[in-house]
């Protein structure tokens, strides 16, 4: 009886942890995709000629929308990218 209760408690804890991790991953993926879409649209509309290097994609993946706006601002000011 005790082992069944302990197993149930462990299963609930694991389910809660998995739910929180998957929720975080989902929001991160959405933010990354939005950042990359903003970067592509800005490249096409504004003609910025930002090369899609691994650094640019990594900044957009980590920073999302804010990272894309940072890359656009740095390119527009002629500092980087």
Protein Blocks (a to p, Z undefined) as FASTA:
>chain_A
ZZmmmmmmmmmmmmmmmmmmmmmmmmmmmmmmmmmmmmmmmmmmnonopacdfklmmmmm
mnmmmmmmmmmmmmmnomgZZ
